[in-house]
Amino acid sequence: MIHLKTVEEIEKMKKGGKILHDVLGILVKEAKLGVSLISLDQMAERLIVERGGTSSFKRVKGYHWTICSCVNDVVVHGIPDEYKIKTGDIVGIDCGVYFEGFHTDAAWTVSVGNSDSKVKKFLDTGEAAFRKAISQVKLGNYIYDISKAIQDTVEKEGGYGVSRTLVGHGVGRQLHEEPEVPGYVSSPSTSFHKFNRMDNLREEDEKLREQSIRESTPRLVPGLVIAIEVIYNMGSPDVVYKGNDGWTIVTKDGKISGLFEATVAVTSHGCVVLT
């Protein structure tokens, strides 16, 4: 069940989102050569508490940290430990704030001293997908439009894969709520053989099917609050658990991963980025 938020509730989430925006901005700047992941986690908790919030992630059963720290091939849920950031590392920081009864969720990925043009292109692509996804948050659109914007932007570069098992989500009184917000769509047009010459009839049929898929996803209406996540890999979209901590998920092929996330609200005036 999707829980729509009132105007007053969105105002509370906006305050929590401002805390998260400020804290995440500081953490990203502090993700430097020689800095340990656990020190970033401790900093995150201190900064959140100083601003009147508490950690969302510590409210998740079994998780005891304020951030998820995702280095290189770690896709999501990386546990902050004593590892010190090295030159060339790709560092993703995911964080959540609980404030006045509501959660907000956001993440960002940066490279540390990495001058590789392929890495820069990879991260630029993720950020572009993130911004295009947010641009689709408008009244009358569907979750499908967000998902398609992410997939189209990421996969048109060739070789990059959007996660099929890890998705965005609704957010509010619970950190994870309905609806799911995937970074991909199962577009029927991808299976259309361009050399099949039944042309107009086949093309029209495909358009109708695609429209049907679009309208089968939740519509964007006032009060809907979601965490949009661009979760993608430089190679295959396939992921696996690493070790036995029950949390850390890495790319199956060992290639780097990226994560860009924001909490946004749909209002009668359009999209409001809360984080």
C-alpha positions, 0 to 999 in steps of 0.5 A: 500500500502506498502511503501518501503524505500530507502537506504538513508531513512533507514539510517535516520531511523537507526539514529532515532532508535539509539535514541530510543534504548538509551532512552528505555534502560534508561527508563527500568532501571529507572522503579523502586519501587516508580517511577511514570509512569508520571515521566518516561513519562517526562523523555522520552520526555526530553531524546528524545529532548536532542538527537534531536528527538521528540515524535512519540506518541504525533503525534497520534491524541488525544494522549498526552504522549511520552510513553505508560506504561503498568502495569500488566494486561494492554496490550497496550496504557496504559496512564502514570499517577501518579501511582507509581511502586510497588514491583511485578509489571510487567511494559511494556514501549512502545515508539516511536521517530520521527527523520528527517521525519521518525518514529521508534517504540520499547517496552520492559517489565520487572518485578520489584522485582518479584521473582515468577518463573512463571513470569520469565518464562512468560517474558523469553518466550516473549523475546525468541519469539521476538528474534526468530521472528527477526531471520526470517527477511531474504530475501525470507521469508514472514510475515507468517514466523515471525508470526509463530515464535511468535505463536509457541514459545509463545503457545507451553508453554501452557496457554499463548495466543498471541493477535489476535486483536493487531499486529505489523505493517509497519513503516516509514513516518507514525507511522503505515503503511502497512503491518500488522505483526500478532503474529499468523497464522491460520495454517490449520495443527491445524485442522488436526485430527491426527487419520484420516488415509488418511495419505499421501493424507491428510498431503500433502493437508495440507502442500499445504494449509499452503504454500498457506497461507504463500505465501499470506502474504507479502514477505520480500524484501529490503526496507521493514521496520516493527515493530515486536511486541510480544503481549501476555498474561499469559492467554486468548488472549482476550482483552478489553478496560478499563474505558472510556479513549479510549486508555487503553486495558487490558486482559479480564481475568485480567492476566498479559500481556507482550510486546516486540517490535523492528523496523527492516529493510530488506536490500539487506544484510539481517535484520537490527535492527534499535532500 
